[in-house]
Amino acid sequence: MPKLRNHRHEIFAVELAAANPPLRAYLAAGYKPARGARFNALRLRNAPEIRARVNELREAEAKVYSANSARCSTGQMNLQSELRRTGTS
């Protein structure tokens, strides 16, 4: 799914994917802190296109984290085997 057409919605989705609470994401997206801001933030969070974009962003982050974690594990194992081989561990 590409970026959302509405710039504020995209910022809101990115903020939610970063684990910010809905009201904080709503305000970060440039919406006014009006009386109904909390309600509007929750309603926007439940919009299908927002949910889909948040899920997509979280999945992409999980893939990057997984790849980096695998790379770090491999590097650590290589370092440990090198230390054992040279007798420095």
Secondary structure, DSSP 8 states (H G I E B T S, - for coil): ----SSHHHHHHHHHHHTT--HHHHHHHTT----TTHHHHHHHHHTSHHHHHHHHHHHHHHHHHHHHHHHHHHHHHHHHHHHHHHHT--
